[in-house]
């Protein structure tokens, strides 16, 4: 439906370059980590994965908010994964985390994903209507 929304830094393809450089870094880091242990390739691997994630999230968020393409599930899962990780790491800093904690935490995760999914879906549908109306179609 129309053309992909342009980034604020158009015509420079920063997100796409970030994904490319991150993919190269991930491959190099993975090869080094598999041959010489995580300490030799781990930082490169992590930096590559983070670069790919940042570029991908930026493109997905831009496309979703403009009504171009829905990335509702991806965008709903990201804050949920961050929340889950922060809770587990926070607990692990003070005590040994029991396995049973995952059961109530997964229920909270499911509720959070559901809530965010509905909100993001409504936002996408509004943006899609605006995009359709602006395009005259």
C-alpha positions in Angstrom: 0.0 0.0 0.0 2.0 2.9 -1.2 5.7 3.3 -0.7 7.7 2.4 2.4 8.0 5.3 4.8 11.2 7.2 4.6 13.5 7.5 7.6 14.2 11.0 9.0 17.8 10.6 7.7 16.8 9.8 4.1 18.6 9.3 1.6 21.2 7.7 3.9 20.2 4.1 4.5 21.4 4.0 8.2 19.2 1.2 9.4 20.0 -1.0 6.5 23.7 -0.3 6.9 23.4 -1.1 10.6 21.7 -4.4 9.8 24.4 -5.2 7.2 27.4 -4.3 9.5 25.7 -6.2 12.4 25.2 -9.3 10.3 28.9 -9.2 9.3 29.9 -8.7 12.9 27.6 -11.6 14.0 29.2 -13.9 11.5 32.8 -12.9 12.5 32.0 -13.1 16.2 30.3 -16.5 15.8 33.3 -17.9 13.9 35.8 -16.6 16.4 33.6 -17.8 19.4 33.3 -21.3 17.9 37.0 -21.7 17.2 38.6 -19.9 20.2 35.9 -19.8 22.9 33.4 -17.1 23.8 36.0 -14.7 25.2 37.7 -14.3 21.8 34.5 -13.8 19.7 31.8 -13.0 22.2 32.0 -9.3 22.3 31.9 -9.1 18.5 29.0 -11.5 18.4 27.0 -9.5 20.9 27.8 -6.2 19.2 26.7 -7.6 15.9 23.4 -9.0 17.3 22.7 -5.7 19.0 23.4 -3.8 15.8 21.0 -6.0 13.8 18.4 -5.7 16.5 18.5 -1.9 16.6 18.3 -1.6 12.8 15.5 -4.1 12.6 13.5 -2.6 15.4 13.8 0.9 13.8 12.5 -0.3 10.4 9.7 -2.3 12.0 8.6 0.6 14.2 8.7 3.1 11.4 6.7 0.8 9.1 4.2 -0.1 11.8 3.5 3.5 12.9 3.0 4.7 9.4 0.5 2.0 8.5 2.7 0.5 5.8 3.1 -3.0 7.3 2.0 -4.5 10.6 4.7 -5.7 13.0 2.4 -5.9 16.0 3.6 -9.2 17.4 7.3 -8.3 17.2 6.7 -4.9 18.8 4.6 -6.4 21.6 7.1 -9.1 22.4 10.1 -6.8 22.7 9.1 -4.9 25.9 7.8 -8.2 27.3 11.2 -9.9 26.8 12.9 -6.9 28.3 10.5 -7.0 31.3 11.0 -10.7 31.9 14.8 -10.3 31.6 14.9 -7.4 34.0 12.9 -9.2 36.6 15.0 -12.4 36.4 18.3 -10.5 36.4 17.1 -8.3 39.3 16.1 -11.3 41.3 19.4 -13.1 40.4 21.4 -10.2 41.8 20.0 -10.7 45.3 19.1 -14.4 45.5 19.1 -17.6 43.6 16.1 -17.6 41.4 13.8 -20.6 41.9 12.3 -22.2 38.8 8.7 -21.9 40.0 9.0 -18.1 39.6 8.6 -18.6 35.9 5.0 -19.7 36.2 3.6 -16.5 37.5 6.0 -14.5 35.5 4.8 -16.2 32.3 1.2 -15.3 33.2 2.3 -11.7 33.6 4.2 -11.9 30.3 1.0 -13.3 28.5 -1.1 -10.4 29.9 1.5 -7.8 28.9 1.8 -9.2 25.4 -2.0 -9.3 25.0 -2.3 -5.7 26.2 0.5 -4.4 24.0 -0.7 -6.4 21.0 -4.2 -4.8 21.3 -2.8 -1.3 21.7 -0.3 -1.7 18.8 -2.9 -3.2 16.5 -5.3 -0.3 17.1 -2.4 2.1 16.4 -1.6 0.3 13.2 -5.2 0.2 12.0 -5.6 4.0 12.6 -2.4 4.6 10.7 -3.5 2.4 7.9 -6.8 4.3 7.7 -5.0 7.6 7.6 -2.7 6.2 4.9 -5.6 4.9 2.8 -7.5 8.2 3.2 -4.4 10.3 2.3 -3.8 8.1 -0.8 -7.4 8.5 -2.0 -8.0 4.8 -2.1 
